[in-house]
Amino acid sequence: MASHYYPAQYLKEVLLPKGRIVGWLQGNYAGFPLFQVYFPCPFLLIVLLSYLIPMQIAFKIVSVLGVFSLPLCVYFSLRLMRYTFPIPIFGALFTLPFLFMEANSMWGGNIPSTLAGEFAFGIGLSLSMLFLGTSYSGIEKKRGVIINSILLFFIGFNHAYTLLFSVLTSSFFLITTKDFIYKLKYLLKVYVIAFLLISFWAIPLVANIAYTTNFNIIWRMESFFEVIPAILIPFVIASILGSIAYIYFSIGKKEKIDIRLGYLWYGIVMSILFYFSANKIGVVDIRFLPFMQLLLMIIAAAGFYKSIHYIKQKWMAPIILTPLVLLWVSEQVKFIPDWITWNFTGFEAKEFWPQFCKINEYLKGTENDPRVVYEHSPEHNAAGTTRVFESIPFFSGRSTLEGLYMQSAITSPFAFYIQSEISKVASAPLPDYTYTSLNLNEGMKHLKMFNVKDFIVISDTVKSAMKQLPEFELKASYPPYEIYELKTNDNHYVVPLSYEPLLCITKNWKRLFYEWFKDTSINDVHLVLDKGEMYQTADSCTELQPFRYIIKDDNIKNIPKIPIDTTGAYVKEMVKNSEILIETNWIHKPLLIKVSYHKNWKVEGARKIYQASPSFMLLYPQSGHVRLYFGYGMSDYIGRSLTILGFIIIGISLLPKVKNGSYLCHTRNPISLLHNSICLLHRIEYRFYRTKFFEVIYKNKAQVLTATVAAIFIFFLCAIFLQGKDPQRLYNDGLKYFNKKRYNEARQSFSGILHRSPFASLADDANYYYAICFFKEENSQKTIEAFLSLIERYKDSNWVPEAYYHIGLCKTRIGDIPGAKSTYQYVIDTYGATVWADYARERLHEFSSE
């Protein structure tokens, strides 16, 4: 939660004064476009409120806005769907079990998720519930296109998952042939206007999606009660039984089935389909479960009412039910009150606040100073959160590598790989990338690559390892923290290259650059990306001229090292928020800029900015003064133009109409041209309805609709089927079998990954558990073979030290004591800073004491 505050402050103090919502932030991940991927609407609201009340209070109010608005949005949504008293009150009341559900803190919508920082999703969820009612009412009453368009815009501007849910659920109105054309036109108008309004943000997002990092994970479920925890069970039962009873009695009395109930259940079906197909369409599966959970609570309100509708004194039902629900919820709540207190008392009330203040005072500087890194550790929680040092840019002004919005930057995989090299315990948050174990010698090389000067350490393990390296010098100590300086860092963001860069023609640049980064033996030679455009275009001679060597495949193991004499090179840089100024005599020679590449970076004083490994910029100066600045791309201008068009359409729709239905418009009115264009579109639409094509479609609309619905469900079913063979799904299944001690079945799942997807990010994890299954079955020889395979295949995996340790255990089992001793000693010598070296010492001590 706390890491969101710095972006809000940056938006207010830096971006908005420049007339920007999306802009460059140097403070995290070597720089990234803030709010290009994450959702700016809540932060704009925080800034707006901060002009009336203090920023800290505005932040806290907006962060809980989704929680307090959800009951209200559900209440008004049910009112708009024409549910009568007391169903809307029941609906609002039944949101409480969902909000206070403690089964998860990552899925979104409930209070624990909000406290974990998912408040943008919470606001979007509330608005999506309101949209259920406004869209139903609008279509029924044939009005409200503009209102629904604006509401849908705000849903998407708060969170993409709530937008997906709202759009797909509103397609419910198209599954019947009654008024199909009208409903289709209505929804298309809503979708198009909402799209136009959000285009200024959404189109640049889509256009720059290549410069983001994928976070596509299949959540591992251990139990059904994770999805339907105890606090929800009575209401889920009420929703299911109530729906069944209602349908049964409606059929018995030959009454028409309530379409509203079908509408809500349709939303649940969409949520379930998205959950099971999410991985194959590039989204996170668990984000769709909160919609299902919440809709079950809302349906329970209608189901419960059906069981008491014969009671004459209906006004008594809410009075009786409210204390019962409150009592039930309060009995289920355990940790939420403590977490609320922890979050909202601020950093100042935490145990490590004095040390945190002193550290930031020591680091005081600007974005032009070298970067700061810190060891990842759960012990940081005593300072407020394990992610407390992500806010170093806010408190000290200095830049750090890690940050909150890991999907927003192409540098985040490298930042977390470095974290695994320099930390006793690594977070390893990105599922598509592999990580290593503590290795300061390798980590030091990467720290220099990223211009890191200061390193904050907390664990005794890393402190001991640091003291063995002369390159690091202890500069300050604020127990339990120590700050070391990397003395061999050149402390520059812009440096002349010592070796000729190589032009690398590849489409799979993210994987290739990551493999290049992990192999420090080739890190002196930087790769420059060409996706094929430069090599094939007419300007290729000019573009390729600086590069003497070109790699046309993904083989980077034997790249040539051509030294460049940098004697006499002069480079001086000034790094600002969204601008880099360079003074140099290194004309027409390569300069590496250790800031994340993005195609919106512009340059003066050089022909072109190239994308260089790992995620940096490279250029060849044409003058002694070079200026880089983060500007706008074509997608920004297109998006802004479409948003302006959306506002104009809304403005025209609000103009008064004359009796024949046309808008009042004078020839000198500045919007008359657009009005005439809209009239032309209406004429085109009218003529389309008279075409033979439309006539055929309209006559066979039932068949067309059936085929369309079938195609959609086939798509989802195919996605679900393919997901069953996904490495992440196989891995999750393997872990379930492993935890149940069904080792043979677990091994089959892990083996499936190793055979089908040997290069998947979790293949080394699968190989580890594949070996451990043999170990649990006490098959020592097979265990040794499996672990040796892991070491050979994934030599930089964080499992390697443990693999060697288990090989030592297996050699002890089979009586190969000399081999076991040799293996344990190798673990100590090679991985001395890991916990496995400690265990190896214990085993050797046991041998010596026998």
C-alpha positions in Angstrom: 0.0 0.0 0.0 2.7 2.5 1.1 4.5 2.2 -2.3 1.6 3.8 -4.0 2.1 7.1 -2.2 5.2 8.2 -4.1 3.5 7.9 -7.5 0.6 10.0 -6.3 3.0 12.7 -5.1 5.0 12.5 -8.3 1.8 12.9 -10.3 0.9 16.0 -8.4 4.3 17.7 -8.2 6.0 16.7 -11.5 3.6 15.3 -14.1 0.4 17.4 -13.8 2.4 20.7 -13.8 3.8 19.6 -17.2 0.3 18.8 -18.5 0.9 15.0 -18.4 -0.8 12.1 -16.7 1.7 9.5 -18.1 5.3 10.5 -17.7 8.8 9.2 -17.0 9.8 8.2 -13.5 13.6 7.7 -12.9 13.2 6.5 -9.4 12.5 2.7 -9.9 13.5 0.0 -12.4 16.1 2.3 -14.1 13.2 4.4 -15.2 9.7 3.6 -16.6 6.6 5.4 -17.9 4.5 5.9 -14.8 0.8 5.3 -15.3 1.4 3.9 -18.8 0.3 0.5 -17.6 -1.1 1.1 -14.1 -4.4 2.9 -13.7 -4.2 6.6 -13.0 -7.8 7.4 -12.1 -7.5 6.8 -8.3 -4.3 8.8 -8.2 -5.9 11.7 -10.0 -8.7 11.6 -7.4 -6.1 11.6 -4.6 -4.4 14.7 -6.2 -7.7 16.5 -6.6 -8.6 15.9 -2.9 -5.1 16.9 -1.8 -5.9 20.5 -2.8 -8.7 20.5 -0.2 -7.1 18.3 2.5 -3.6 17.0 3.3 -2.2 14.6 0.8 -1.7 11.8 3.3 -5.4 11.9 4.3 -6.5 12.1 0.7 -4.5 9.0 -0.1 -6.1 7.1 2.8 -9.6 8.1 1.8 -9.2 7.1 -1.8 -7.5 3.9 -0.8 -10.6 2.7 1.0 -13.1 4.2 -1.4 -13.8 0.9 -3.1 -14.7 -0.7 0.3 -17.1 1.9 1.4 -18.7 2.4 -2.1 -19.4 -1.3 -2.8 -22.5 -1.6 -0.6 -23.9 1.6 -2.1 -23.2 0.6 -5.7 -24.8 -2.8 -5.2 -27.9 -1.1 -3.6 -28.4 1.3 -6.4 -27.7 -1.3 -9.0 -30.4 -3.6 -7.7 -32.8 -0.5 -7.5 -32.0 0.2 -11.2 -32.8 -3.4 -12.0 -36.2 -2.8 -10.5 -35.8 -5.1 -7.5 -38.2 -4.0 -4.8 -37.7 -3.5 -1.1 -36.0 -5.1 0.7 -33.8 -6.9 -1.9 -31.5 -3.8 -2.6 -30.9 -3.5 1.2 -30.2 -7.3 1.4 -27.8 -6.9 -1.5 -25.9 -4.1 0.2 -25.8 -6.0 3.5 -24.6 -9.2 1.8 -21.5 -7.5 0.5 -20.1 -7.5 4.0 -19.2 -11.2 4.0 -17.3 -10.6 0.7 -15.6 -7.5 2.0 -14.5 -9.0 5.3 -13.4 -12.3 3.7 -9.9 -13.2 4.9 -9.2 -16.1 2.6 -7.1 -14.1 0.2 -5.3 -10.7 0.1 -4.3 -10.7 -3.6 -7.4 -11.4 -5.7 -9.0 -8.0 -5.3 -12.2 -6.4 -4.0 -12.1 -7.5 -0.3 -10.6 -5.5 2.5 -7.4 -7.6 2.8 -6.7 -7.0 -0.9 -7.3 -3.3 -0.5 -4.9 -3.2 2.5 -2.4 -5.0 0.3 -2.7 -2.1 -2.2 -5.4 -3.3 -4.6 -7.6 -0.3 -4.2 -7.8 0.5 -7.9 -9.4 -2.8 -8.5 -11.8 -2.2 -5.5 -13.0 1.1 -7.0 -13.4 -0.5 -10.5 -15.3 -3.5 -8.9 -17.8 -1.1 -7.2 -18.4 0.8 -10.5 -18.8 -2.5 -12.4 -21.5 -3.5 -10.0 -23.2 -0.2 -10.6 -22.9 -0.7 -14.3 -24.8 -3.9 -14.1 -27.8 -1.8 -13.0 -27.3 1.2 -15.2 -26.9 -0.9 -18.4 -30.0 -3.0 -17.6 -32.0 0.1 -16.9 -30.7 1.9 -19.9 -31.5 -0.9 -22.3 -34.9 -1.5 -20.8 -35.9 2.2 -20.9 -34.0 3.0 -24.1 -31.9 5.8 -22.7 -28.7 6.5 -20.8 -26.2 5.8 -23.5 -24.0 8.7 -22.5 -24.2 7.9 -18.8 -23.3 4.3 -19.4 -20.4 5.3 -21.7 -19.0 7.6 -19.1 -19.4 5.0 -16.4 -17.7 2.3 -18.5 -14.9 4.7 -19.2 -14.3 5.2 -15.4 -14.5 1.4 -14.9 -11.6 0.9 -17.4 -9.7 3.9 -16.1 -9.7 2.3 -12.7 -8.9 -1.3 -13.7 -8.7 -3.4 -16.9 -10.2 -6.5 -15.3 -13.3 -4.8 -14.2 -13.6 -3.4 -17.7 -13.4 -6.9 -19.2 -16.0 -8.2 -16.8 -18.4 -5.3 -17.5 -18.1 -5.6 -21.3 -18.5 -9.4 -21.4 -21.4 -9.4 -18.9 -23.3 -6.8 -20.8 -23.2 -9.1 -23.8 -26.0 -11.0 -22.0 -28.5 -8.7 -23.7 -27.4 -10.0 -27.1 -28.2 -13.7 -26.4 -31.9 -13.2 -27.2 -33.4 -12.3 -30.5 -36.0 -9.9 -29.0 -35.0 -6.3 -29.9 -31.6 -7.7 -30.9 -30.7 -4.9 -33.4 -31.7 -2.2 -30.9 -29.7 -3.8 -28.1 -26.7 -4.3 -30.4 -26.8 -0.6 -31.5 -27.2 0.5 -27.9 -24.2 -1.5 -26.6 -22.1 -0.5 -29.6 -22.7 3.1 -28.9 -21.8 2.7 -25.2 -18.6 0.7 -26.1 -17.5 3.1 -28.9 -18.0 6.3 -26.8 -16.3 4.7 -23.8 -13.4 3.6 -26.1 -13.1 7.1 -27.5 -13.0 8.6 -24.0 -10.3 6.3 -22.7 -8.3 6.3 -26.0 -5.8 9.0 -24.8 -4.6 6.4 -22.2 -5.5 3.0 -23.7 -4.1 3.4 -27.2 -0.6 4.3 -26.0 -0.8 1.4 -23.6 -1.5 -1.0 -26.4 1.0 0.5 -28.7 3.8 0.3 -26.1 2.8 -3.2 -24.7 6.1 -4.6 -26.0 7.9 -2.4 -23.5 6.2 -4.0 -20.5 6.9 -7.2 -18.5 4.4 -10.0 -18.6 2.9 -11.2 -15.3 0.9 -14.2 -16.3 0.4 -16.7 -13.5 -1.9 -19.6 -12.8 -2.8 -19.4 -9.1 -2.3 -22.6 -7.2 -5.4 -23.6 -5.3 -5.0 -25.9 -2.3 -8.6 -26.2 -1.4 -12.1 -25.4 -2.6 -12.5 -23.3 0.5 -10.1 -20.8 -0.9 -12.7 -20.0 -3.5 -15.7 -20.3 -1.2 -14.4 -19.7 2.3 -16.6 -20.3 5.4 -17.7 -16.7 5.7 -19.5 -17.0 2.3 -20.9 -20.5 2.5 -24.4 -19.6 4.0 -24.9 -17.0 1.3 -23.7 -19.2 -1.5 -26.2 -21.9 -0.4 -28.9 -19.3 -0.3 -28.1 -18.1 -3.8 -28.1 -21.6 -5.3 -31.1 -22.9 -3.4 -33.0 -19.7 -3.9 -32.4 -19.7 -7.6 -33.4 -23.3 -8.0 -36.6 -22.8 -5.9 -37.5 -19.7 -7.9 -37.0 -21.5 -11.3 -39.0 -24.5 -10.0 -42.0 -22.4 -8.8 -41.9 -20.3 -12.0 -42.1 -23.3 -14.2 -44.8 -24.8 -11.9 -46.9 -21.7 -12.1 -46.0 -21.2 -15.8 -44.6 -17.8 -15.1 -41.9 -16.1 -17.1 -38.4 -16.6 -15.8 -36.9 -13.5 -14.2 -34.3 -12.2 -16.7 -32.6 -10.3 -14.0 -31.6 -13.6 -12.3 -30.3 -14.9 -15.5 -28.3 -11.7 -16.0 -26.5 -12.1 -12.6 -25.8 -15.8 -13.2 -24.5 -14.9 -16.7 -21.9 -12.7 -15.0 -20.9 -15.7 -12.9 -20.5 -17.8 -16.0 -18.3 -15.2 -17.6 -16.2 -15.0 -14.5 -15.7 -18.7 -14.4 -14.9 -18.9 -18.2 -12.3 -16.1 -17.8 -10.8 -17.8 -14.8 -10.2 -21.1 -16.6 -9.0 -19.5 -19.9 -7.1 -16.5 -18.4 -3.6 -17.8 -18.9 -4.0 -18.4 -22.6 -5.4 -14.9 -23.2 -2.6 -13.3 -21.2 -4.3 -12.3 -18.0 -4.2 -13.4 -14.3 -6.8 -16.0 -13.5 -7.6 -15.2 -9.9 -8.7 -11.6 -10.8 -12.0 -13.0 -12.1 -13.0 -14.9 -9.0 -14.0 -11.9 -6.9 -16.8 -11.2 -9.5 -18.1 -14.7 -9.0 -18.0 -14.4 -5.2 -19.7 -11.0 -5.1 -22.4 -12.0 -7.6 -23.2 -15.0 -5.5 -23.8 -12.7 -2.5 -26.1 -10.4 -4.6 -28.1 -13.4 -5.9 -28.4 -14.6 -2.3 -30.2 -11.4 -1.5 -32.9 -12.2 -4.2 -32.9 -15.9 -3.1 -33.4 -15.0 0.6 -36.2 -12.7 -0.2 -38.1 -15.4 -2.2 -38.1 -17.4 1.0 -39.8 -14.7 3.0 -41.8 -12.8 0.4 -45.1 -14.1 1.8 -44.5 -12.3 5.1 -46.7 -9.1 5.2 -44.4 -7.1 7.5 -41.5 -7.0 5.1 -40.0 -3.9 6.7 -39.0 -6.1 9.7 -36.8 -8.4 7.6 -33.8 -6.0 7.3 -34.0 -5.1 10.9 -33.8 -8.7 12.0 -31.3 -9.8 9.3 -28.8 -6.9 9.8 -27.6 -7.8 13.3 -27.4 -11.5 12.3 -25.2 -10.8 9.3 -23.0 -8.4 11.4 -22.7 -11.0 14.1 -21.7 -13.7 11.5 -19.1 -11.5 9.9 -17.6 -10.4 13.1 -17.2 -14.0 14.2 -15.2 -14.8 11.1 -12.9 -11.8 11.1 -9.5 -12.4 12.7 -6.6 -10.3 11.4 -8.3 -7.4 9.5 -8.5 -5.0 12.5 -4.8 -5.4 13.2 -3.8 -4.9 9.6 -5.9 -1.7 9.4 -4.1 -0.4 12.4 -0.7 -1.3 11.0 -1.4 0.3 7.6 -3.0 3.5 8.8 -0.7 4.4 11.7 2.0 5.1 9.1 5.8 4.5 9.0 6.3 6.8 12.0 4.8 4.2 14.4 7.0 1.3 13.2 10.0 -0.1 15.1 12.6 0.6 12.4 11.3 4.2 11.7 14.4 5.8 13.3 16.8 3.6 11.3 14.8 4.2 8.1 15.0 8.0 8.6 18.8 7.9 9.2 19.3 5.7 6.1 17.4 8.1 3.9 19.2 11.1 5.4 22.5 9.4 4.7 21.5 8.6 1.1 20.1 12.1 0.4 20.6 13.2 -3.2 18.9 13.4 -6.6 18.1 11.2 -9.6 21.5 12.3 -11.0 23.3 10.4 -8.2 24.2 6.7 -8.6 21.5 4.2 -7.7 20.8 2.5 -4.4 19.9 -1.2 -3.9 18.8 -3.1 -0.9 18.7 -6.7 0.2 15.2 -8.2 0.0 14.1 -9.5 3.5 11.0 -10.1 5.4 12.7 -8.3 8.3 11.9 -5.0 6.6 8.4 -5.4 7.7 9.5 -3.9 11.1 9.9 -0.7 9.1 6.3 -0.9 7.9 6.4 -3.3 4.9 8.8 -5.7 3.3 8.7 -3.3 0.3 9.6 -0.2 2.4 12.7 0.6 0.4 10.8 1.0 -2.8 10.0 4.4 -1.5 13.7 5.5 -1.3 13.1 7.9 -4.2 10.4 9.7 -2.2 12.3 9.9 1.1 15.9 10.5 -0.2 15.6 11.6 -3.8 17.8 8.8 -5.0 16.9 6.1 -7.5 16.6 2.4 -6.7 16.2 -0.7 -8.9 13.0 -2.3 -7.5 9.6 -0.8 -7.4 5.9 -1.5 -7.2 4.7 -1.5 -10.8 6.9 -4.4 -12.1 4.8 -4.8 -15.3 5.4 -1.3 -16.3 9.1 -1.6 -17.2 11.3 -3.9 -19.3 14.0 -3.6 -16.6 12.1 -5.4 -13.8 13.3 -8.9 -14.7 16.9 -7.8 -14.4 16.2 -5.9 -11.2 14.8 -9.0 -9.6 17.5 -11.2 -10.9 20.0 -8.9 -9.2 17.9 -9.1 -6.1 18.3 -12.9 -6.1 22.1 -12.5 -6.4 22.5 -10.1 -3.5 19.8 -11.4 -1.0 19.6 -14.2 1.4 16.0 -14.6 0.5 14.7 -13.6 -2.9 11.1 -12.7 -3.8 11.3 -14.0 -7.5 7.9 -12.5 -8.4 7.9 -12.8 -12.2 6.8 -16.3 -13.2 8.2 -16.1 -16.7 11.8 -15.7 -15.5 14.3 -17.8 -13.6 16.5 -16.6 -10.7 19.7 -17.6 -9.0 20.9 -17.8 -5.4 23.1 -15.5 -3.4 26.3 -14.8 -5.4 27.8 -11.4 -4.6 30.7 -11.9 -7.1 28.3 -12.1 -10.0 25.9 -9.6 -8.4 28.7 -7.0 -8.1 29.2 -7.0 -11.9 25.5 -6.4 -12.4 25.4 -3.7 -9.8 28.2 -1.8 -11.7 26.2 -2.3 -15.0 23.3 -0.5 -13.4 25.4 2.3 -11.8 24.7 1.2 -8.2 26.9 2.8 -5.6 25.1 2.1 -2.2 23.9 -1.3 -1.0 21.6 -1.6 2.1 22.1 -4.9 3.9 20.2 -6.5 6.8 20.9 -10.2 7.1 24.0 -11.6 8.9 24.6 -13.9 6.0 25.0 -11.1 3.4 26.9 -8.9 5.9 29.5 -11.7 6.4 29.8 -12.2 2.6 30.3 -8.5 2.0 33.1 -8.3 4.5 35.0 -10.9 2.3 34.9 -8.6 -0.8 37.4 -5.7 -0.9 35.3 -4.0 -3.5 32.7 -3.1 -0.9 33.3 -0.7 2.0 31.1 -0.3 5.1 30.0 3.4 5.2 27.3 3.5 7.8 25.6 1.3 10.3 22.1 1.7 11.7 21.4 -1.7 13.3 20.2 -4.0 12.0 21.0 -2.2 8.7 24.4 -1.6 7.2 25.2 0.5 4.1 28.1 -0.5 1.9 29.6 1.4 -1.0 30.7 -0.4 -4.2 34.0 1.3 -4.6 34.6 0.0 -8.1 31.5 1.6 -9.6 32.2 4.4 -12.0 29.2 6.4 -10.7 28.0 7.4 -14.2 24.8 6.8 -16.1 26.4 7.5 -19.5 29.6 5.7 -20.4 31.6 5.0 -23.5 31.7 1.4 -24.5 34.9 -0.5 -24.2 33.9 -3.1 -26.8 32.1 -2.8 -30.1 28.3 -3.4 -29.7 26.7 -6.1 -31.9 23.6 -5.6 -33.8 21.3 -8.5 -33.0 18.4 -9.3 -35.4 15.8 -11.1 -33.4 12.1 -11.1 -32.5 12.6 -12.9 -29.2 14.7 -10.1 -27.7 13.3 -10.3 -24.2 14.5 -13.9 -23.7 17.8 -13.3 -25.6 18.7 -10.2 -23.6 17.9 -12.0 -20.3 20.1 -14.9 -21.3 22.8 -12.4 -22.2 22.4 -10.7 -18.8 22.8 -13.9 -16.8 26.1 -14.8 -18.5 28.5 -12.2 -17.1 31.3 -13.5 -19.2 29.8 -11.8 -22.3 28.3 -8.7 -20.6 31.2 -6.5 -21.8 29.7 -6.7 -25.3 26.3 -5.1 -25.5 23.7 -6.3 -27.9 21.7 -3.7 -29.9 18.2 -4.8 -30.9 17.0 -4.9 -34.5 13.6 -6.7 -34.9 14.3 -6.8 -38.6 13.2 -3.3 -39.5 16.6 -1.7 -39.9 18.0 -4.6 -41.8 15.2 -4.7 -44.4 14.4 -1.0 -44.9 15.7 1.4 -47.5 17.5 3.4 -44.8 19.4 0.3 -43.6 22.7 1.5 -44.8 22.5 4.6 -42.6 21.0 2.7 -39.7 23.4 -0.2 -39.8 26.5 1.9 -40.5 27.8 2.1 -36.9 27.7 -1.7 -36.5 30.6 -3.8 -37.7 29.1 -7.1 -36.6 25.6 -8.4 -36.9 24.1 -11.5 -35.2 21.2 -13.0 -37.2 20.4 -15.8 -34.9 20.0 -16.2 -31.1 23.4 -17.8 -30.5 25.3 -15.4 -28.2 27.7 -17.9 -26.7 30.6 -17.0 -28.9 30.1 -13.4 -29.7 33.3 -11.5 -30.7 35.0 -9.0 -28.4 36.3 -6.1 -30.4 37.9 -3.5 -28.0 37.5 0.2 -28.4 40.3 2.5 -27.2 38.5 4.9 -24.8 41.6 6.9 -23.9 40.8 10.6 -23.9 37.0 10.0 -23.8 35.1 12.7 -22.0 31.5 12.2 -21.0 29.5 14.3 -18.5 25.8 13.7 -17.9 23.0 15.4 -16.0 20.0 13.0 -15.4 16.7 14.7 -14.6 13.1 13.4 -14.3 12.4 13.1 -18.0 15.5 14.5 -19.6 19.2 13.5 -19.9 21.8 16.1 -20.9 25.2 14.9 -22.2 28.4 16.8 -22.8 31.0 14.7 -24.7 33.9 14.6 -27.1 33.0 11.0 -28.0 31.6 11.9 -31.5 30.3 9.1 -33.7 31.3 6.5 -31.1 28.9 4.4 -28.9 27.6 5.8 -25.6 25.6 3.5 -23.3 22.9 5.2 -21.3 22.0 3.2 -18.2 18.3 4.1 -18.3 15.4 2.0 -19.5 14.7 2.1 -23.2 11.3 3.3 -24.4 10.4 4.3 -27.9 9.0 7.7 -26.7 12.6 8.8 -25.8 13.6 11.5 -28.3 17.1 12.8 -29.0 18.8 16.0 -30.1 22.5 15.8 -31.2 22.3 12.2 -32.4 20.6 10.5 -35.3 18.9 7.7 -33.4 18.4 6.0 -30.0 19.0 2.3 -30.1 17.7 -0.3 -27.7 20.7 -2.1 -26.1 21.0 -5.0 -23.7 19.9 -5.5 -21.0 17.3 -2.7 -21.2 19.3 0.4 -21.9 19.7 3.0 -24.5 22.6 3.5 -26.9 23.5 6.3 -29.2 26.2 7.7 -31.4 26.6 11.4 -30.8 26.8 13.8 -33.8 27.7 16.8 -31.7 29.3 17.6 -28.3 26.0 18.3 -26.7 23.2 15.7 -26.7 19.8 16.0 -25.2 17.4 13.1 -24.6 13.9 13.7 -23.4 10.8 11.6 -22.9 8.2 12.9 -25.4 5.1 11.8 -27.2 4.6 9.1 -29.8 2.2 8.8 -32.7 -0.1 6.6 -30.5 -0.3 9.5 -28.0 -1.5 11.9 -30.6 -4.0 9.4 -32.1 -5.4 8.6 -28.6 -5.8 12.2 -27.7 -7.5 13.0 -31.0 -10.0 10.1 -30.4 -10.7 11.3 -26.9 -11.4 14.8 -28.1 -13.8 13.3 -30.7 -15.5 11.4 -27.8 -16.1 14.6 -25.9 -17.4 16.3 -29.0 -19.9 13.5 -29.6 -21.0 13.7 -26.0 -21.4 17.5 -26.4 -23.5 17.1 -29.5 -25.7 14.5 -27.9 -26.5 17.1 -25.2 -27.7 19.7 -27.7 -31.4 20.4 -27.8 -33.3 18.7 -30.6 -36.1 20.0 -32.9 -39.3 18.1 -33.4 -37.9 16.0 -36.3 -35.2 14.6 -34.0 -32.3 16.5 -35.6 -29.9 18.7 -33.6 -30.3 22.5 -33.7 -27.3 23.7 -35.6 -26.4 26.9 -37.3 -24.1 27.1 -40.3 -21.5 29.1 -38.4 -21.5 26.8 -35.4 -18.0 25.4 -35.0 -19.3 21.8 -34.5 -21.7 21.9 -37.5 -19.2 20.0 -39.7 -19.1 17.1 -37.2 -22.9 17.3 -36.8 -23.2 16.8 -40.5 -20.8 14.0 -40.4 -22.9 12.2 -37.8 -26.0 12.8 -39.9 -24.1 11.2 -42.8 -23.3 8.2 -40.6 -27.0 7.9 -39.8 -27.8 7.9 -43.5 -25.2 5.2 -44.1 -26.7 3.2 -41.3 -30.2 3.6 -42.7 -29.1 2.4 -46.1 -27.2 -0.6 -44.6 -30.5 -1.8 -43.1 -31.9 -1.9 -46.6 -29.2 -4.1 -48.0 -29.6 -7.7 -49.0 -26.8 -8.7 -46.5 -28.7 -7.2 -43.6 -32.0 -8.8 -44.8 -30.4 -12.3 -44.8 -28.9 -11.7 -41.3 -32.1 -10.4 -39.9 -34.2 -13.2 -41.2 -31.8 -15.8 -39.8 -30.9 -13.9 -36.7 -31.6 -16.8 -34.4 -29.2 -19.1 -36.3 -26.6 -16.3 -36.5 -26.9 -15.6 -32.8 -26.6 -19.3 -32.0 -23.5 -19.7 -34.1 -21.9 -16.6 -32.6 -22.5 -17.8 -29.0 -21.3 -21.3 -29.9 -18.1 -19.8 -31.4 -17.4 -17.8 -28.3 -17.9 -20.8 -26.0 -15.7 -22.9 -28.3 -13.0 -20.3 -28.0 -13.2 -20.5 -24.2 -13.3 -24.3 -24.2 -10.2 -24.4 -26.5 -8.4 -22.0 -24.2 -9.4 -24.1 -21.1 -8.2 -27.3 -22.9 -4.8 -25.7 -23.8 -4.4 -24.4 -20.3 -4.6 -27.9 -19.0 -1.3 -28.6 -20.7 0.2 -25.3 -19.7 3.5 -25.7 -17.7 2.1 -23.7 -14.8 -1.0 -25.9 -14.6 1.1 -29.0 -14.7 3.3 -27.6 -12.0 0.4 -26.8 -9.8 -1.0 -30.3 -10.3 2.4 -31.8 -9.5 2.6 -29.8 -6.2 -0.8 -31.0 -5.2 0.2 -34.6 -5.7 3.5 -34.0 -4.0 1.8 -32.5 -0.9 -0.5 -35.6 -0.8 2.6 -37.9 -1.0 1.4 -39.3 -4.3 5.0 -39.1 -5.7 4.5 -41.1 -8.8 1.7 -38.9 -10.1 3.6 -35.8 -9.1 6.6 -37.0 -11.0 4.5 -37.5 -14.1 3.3 -33.9 -14.0 6.9 -32.5 -13.4 8.2 -34.8 -16.1 5.6 -33.4 -18.5 7.1 -30.0 -18.1 10.6 -31.2 -18.6 9.7 -32.9 -21.8 7.2 -30.4 -23.3 8.6 -27.1 -22.0 12.2 -27.6 -21.0 12.9 -23.8 -21.4 9.9 -22.7 -19.4 10.6 -20.3 -16.5 9.6 -23.0 -13.9 11.3 -25.9 -15.6 14.1 -25.8 -13.0 11.5 -25.9 -10.3 9.9 -28.9 -11.9 13.2 -30.6 -12.2 13.9 -30.0 -8.5 10.6 -31.6 -7.4 11.0 -34.4 -10.0 14.3 -35.2 -8.2 12.8 -34.7 -4.7 10.0 -37.3 -5.5 12.8 -39.9 -5.9 14.4 -38.7 -2.7 11.1 -39.1 -0.8 10.9 -42.6 -2.1 14.5 -43.2 -0.9 15.6 -44.0 -4.5 19.1 -42.5 -4.0 20.5 -43.3 -7.4 17.6 -41.9 -9.3 17.7 -38.8 -7.1 21.4 -38.2 -7.9 20.7 -38.6 -11.6 17.8 -36.2 -11.5 19.7 -33.5 -9.6 22.7 -33.9 -11.9 20.3 -33.3 -14.8 19.1 -30.1 -13.0 22.7 -28.8 -12.5 23.6 -29.5 -16.1 20.4 -28.0 -17.6 19.9 -25.0 -15.3 23.3 -24.1 -13.9 22.3 -20.7 -12.7 19.1 -21.9 -10.9 18.6 -21.1 -7.3 18.0 -24.8 -6.7 21.6 -25.7 -7.6 23.1 -25.4 -4.1 20.3 -27.5 -2.7 20.7 -30.0 -5.5 24.4 -30.5 -4.6 23.4 -30.9 -0.9 20.9 -33.6 -1.6 23.4 -35.4 -3.8 25.6 -35.4 -0.7 22.8 -36.9 1.3 22.1 -39.6 -1.3 25.8 -40.5 -1.4 25.7 -40.9 2.3 22.7 -43.2 2.0 24.4 -45.5 -0.5 27.6 -45.6 1.6 29.8 -43.4 -0.7 31.2 -41.4 2.3 34.2 -39.9 0.4 31.9 -38.7 -2.4 29.5 -37.2 0.2 32.3 -35.3 1.9 33.6 -34.0 -1.4 30.1 -32.8 -2.4 29.5 -31.1 0.9 32.9 -29.4 0.7 32.0 -28.2 -2.8 28.8 -26.6 -1.5 30.8 -24.8 1.2 33.5 -23.6 -1.2 31.1 -22.6 -4.0 27.9 -21.5 -2.2 29.3 -20.5 1.1 26.8 -17.7 1.7 23.8 -19.9 1.4 22.0 -21.9 4.0 22.9 -25.1 2.2 26.6 -24.4 3.0 25.6 -24.2 6.7 23.8 -27.6 6.4 26.8 -29.0 4.6 29.1 -27.9 7.4 26.8 -29.7 9.9 27.0 -32.9 7.9 30.8 -32.8 7.7 30.9 -32.1 11.5 28.8 -35.2 12.0 31.3 -37.3 9.9 34.3 -35.9 12.0 32.5 -36.7 15.3 31.8 -40.3 14.4 
